[in-house]
């Protein structure tokens, strides 16, 4: 019997006899993980709150949404790093940022912060989350 005949026979056998799953059978995918904002205690409110905060901090909507997605993954992975734009000690405009806790950071020589640094995940001893009311 050649391979084509075996394939046809196999396909005929598959289509004529459907398999019934056991009552308590588990069907899952190896390596599949939850998407951000699913299977986490992550509601629409924290997503919206973070977008509003980042837009108040002069990030445009696309940058804010991308940052929220990055932070959702960070939270899911239990990463303790933070970004400056979610800290209450950050102030100033997008092109001229300052930190009230710059002495505690040990990374910068003064209160002025380069704008690129404010969106990079990092550890900071002076971090306190900003809370929007």
N, C-alpha and C positions, 0 to 999 in steps of 0.2 A: 504494500500500500504506500503510495507516495504521500508527500507532505500535504498536498492540496486536498486529497481525499480525507486525510486525518483531520485537517482543519474544518472541512465541511461537516464531518461527523461530530466534531467537538461543538461547533456552533449549533447544530441541530439538537444536540443533547442539552445544551445550555438553555436554549429558547423554549424547549418543551417542558422542562422541569424546574420551576422556580424554587428557590431555596427559602425556607422559612427560618427566620432568626429565632434563637432561643428567647424566652420571655425576658430574662435579665441580661441580655447581651449588651455589651458596650461597643459602640462604633466610634472611633476617634482617629485623629490624625497625629502622627508622631511629629513633634516639633511645632505644632500649631499653637500659637499663643494668642492671648486676647489682644484685640486692637485697642489703641488708646481710647479711653472713655467708655470701654465695655469691661464688664466683669471687675471693675474697680469701683470703689466708692467715689466715683467721679461723676458728678452731675453736670447738667447744662449750666448751672449757676456758677461753678468755679471756672468753667470755660469762658463764659461771658464776662465774669468779673476780671479775669486775667486779660482778656482782650481790651476791655475798657481801660484798665490800668496801663497797659502798654501803649494804647493810643493816647492817653493823657500824657504819657512820658515821651511823646513825639515819634513813636513808631507808626508807620503807615499800616493800613489794615492787613495787607499781605504779610508784612514783617511780623505783626502781632500774632496772626494766626499760625505762622510757622513757628514762632517762639512758644506759643501755647502747646502745639503738638510736640515740640522738643521737651517741654517741661512735663507733659503727660507721660512720656517715655521715661524721663528721669524719675518721676514719682513712682511709676510702676516698678522700676528697677531698684528702688530705695536708695538712690544716689543722693548723698548729702550735699553735693555742690549746688551753688545758687548762681543767679545772674543779678547784676546790680540793679537792673530795671524793675525787679520785684522787691527791692529793699526800701524801707522807709527813710533811710539816711541819704538817698540819692536826691539831688535837686539840680536845677538848671535846665538848659535847653538841649536839644539833640546834639548840637555842635559844641556845647560848652557845659560839661557835667562836673558836678562837685560831690564830695562825700563828707558827711559830718563825722564819720568814724574812721577817717583815713589813717589815724595813728595806730589803730588796732589791726589794720589789714596787714601791715608789714610789707606791702608790695609797692606802694606808691610814696613818693617823697613829699607830697603836699595834697591839699584837698582837691585839686584839679585831676580829673580822670579822662584819659583818652576815650573818645566815643566808641571805638572798637571794643574796648575792654568791658563795656557795660552789658554786652549781650553774650559774653563767653561764660560758660559754666566754670565756676571756680569755688574754692573754699575760702571763707572769710570769717574771721573772728568777730567782726563788728556787725554781721548781718542780722537784721530784724525784718520780718515780712511786713510789707505795706498792707494795711487793711482798709478797704474802701467801704464806706458806710452807705 
